[in-house]
Amino acid sequence: MDDEMDEEDEEAIKEGKMPVYPRGMLKFELTMGDGVVVDAIEYKKVAGILLGETSLGAKLRVKNVKVLRGVCKSSLSNMTALMSSNARST
């Protein structure tokens, strides 16, 4: 694996964008708005959750999620990103 960035990554950084990185399983925290925090993993890739594009605090709809040892197993079938980019709602 080469430690040097390719030209596309360098150009993205110059433009103030996050380079596209390959990723596997994502781990994150869900908050319910009332102080409750739940750990979650992206068991199967969820559309709308993108490294460098999905902002912190993005709204997600979660339904019928399996919980294993206190961790939500999220997938496309039980999680939907309601606001997937850094765009702000007005």
ROMINU-673893 format. One record per residue (C-alpha): residue in one letter; x, y, z. Coordinates in Angstrom, 3 decimals. Example, Ala and Ser with C-alpha at 12.3 -4.5 7.8 and 13.67 -1.06 7.14 Angstrom:
BEGIN
 type       c1       c2       c3
    a   12.300   -4.500    7.800
    s   13.670   -1.060    7.140
This chain:
BEGIN
 type       c1       c2       c3
    m    0.000    0.000    0.000
    d    1.426    3.376   -1.011
    d    1.521    6.051    1.727
    e    1.551    8.900   -0.773
    m   -1.680   10.620   -1.786
    d   -2.717   10.462   -5.391
    e   -3.423   13.576   -7.452
    e   -7.202   13.366   -6.959
    d   -6.814   13.367   -3.157
    e   -4.385   16.292   -3.266
    e   -6.770   18.253   -5.496
    a   -9.701   17.516   -3.172
    i   -7.732   18.811   -0.182
    k   -6.799   21.996   -2.068
    e  -10.502   22.554   -2.790
    g  -11.335   22.099    0.897
    k  -12.989   18.712    0.384
    m  -12.396   15.440    2.186
    p  -10.691   12.826   -0.034
    v  -12.745    9.706   -0.706
    y  -11.489    6.888    1.496
    p  -12.570    3.292    1.286
    r  -14.184    2.161    4.493
    g  -15.647   -0.941    5.991
    m  -17.965   -1.070    8.971
    l  -18.756    2.312   10.515
    k  -19.226    2.727   14.275
    f  -21.158    5.727   15.561
    e  -23.356    7.003   18.395
    l  -27.049    7.746   18.141
    t  -28.621   10.280   20.484
    m  -32.335   10.409   21.069
    g  -32.550   14.132   21.858
    d  -33.357   13.493   25.511
    g  -29.813   12.634   26.571
    v  -29.989    8.906   25.774
    v  -26.933    7.730   23.801
    v  -26.849    4.383   21.975
    d  -23.846    2.827   20.212
    a  -24.464    1.637   16.663
    i  -22.558   -0.083   13.891
    e  -23.226    0.008   10.178
    y  -23.778   -3.733    9.786
    k  -24.625   -3.207    6.113
    k  -23.890    0.028    4.269
    v  -26.516    2.747    4.819
    a  -27.187    5.044    1.861
    g  -26.645    8.684    2.725
    i  -23.902    8.171    5.326
    l  -20.713    9.279    3.602
    l  -17.322   10.024    5.147
    g  -16.575   13.726    4.755
    e  -20.081   14.562    3.520
    t  -22.462   13.541    6.291
    s  -22.288   16.202    8.960
    l  -22.226   15.577   12.686
    g  -25.766   15.807   13.980
    a  -27.308   14.495   10.756
    k  -30.844   13.215   11.283
    l  -31.439    9.498   10.874
    r  -34.672    7.532   11.010
    v  -34.227    4.196   12.780
    k  -36.916    1.516   12.943
    n  -37.021   -2.163   13.914
    v  -33.285   -2.276   14.581
    k  -31.683   -5.357   16.132
    v  -29.640   -4.729   19.271
    l  -26.810   -7.104   20.107
    r  -24.918   -6.593   23.388
    g  -26.185   -3.023   23.609
    v  -25.147   -2.076   20.058
    c  -27.665   -1.286   17.290
    k  -26.991   -3.192   14.061
    s  -27.939   -0.675   11.393
    s  -28.500   -1.449    7.736
    l  -30.295   -0.022    4.742
    s  -33.452   -1.891    5.765
    n  -33.749   -0.243    9.197
    m  -32.013    3.142    8.907
    t  -32.575    6.096    6.599
    a  -30.475    9.268    6.452
    l  -32.927   12.186    6.374
    m  -30.261   14.808    5.706
    s  -27.158   13.201    4.245
    s  -24.919   16.128    3.342
    n  -23.622   19.327    4.873
    a  -26.575   21.177    3.340
    r  -28.614   23.049    5.913
    s  -32.360   22.953    5.972
    t  -34.171   26.295    5.976
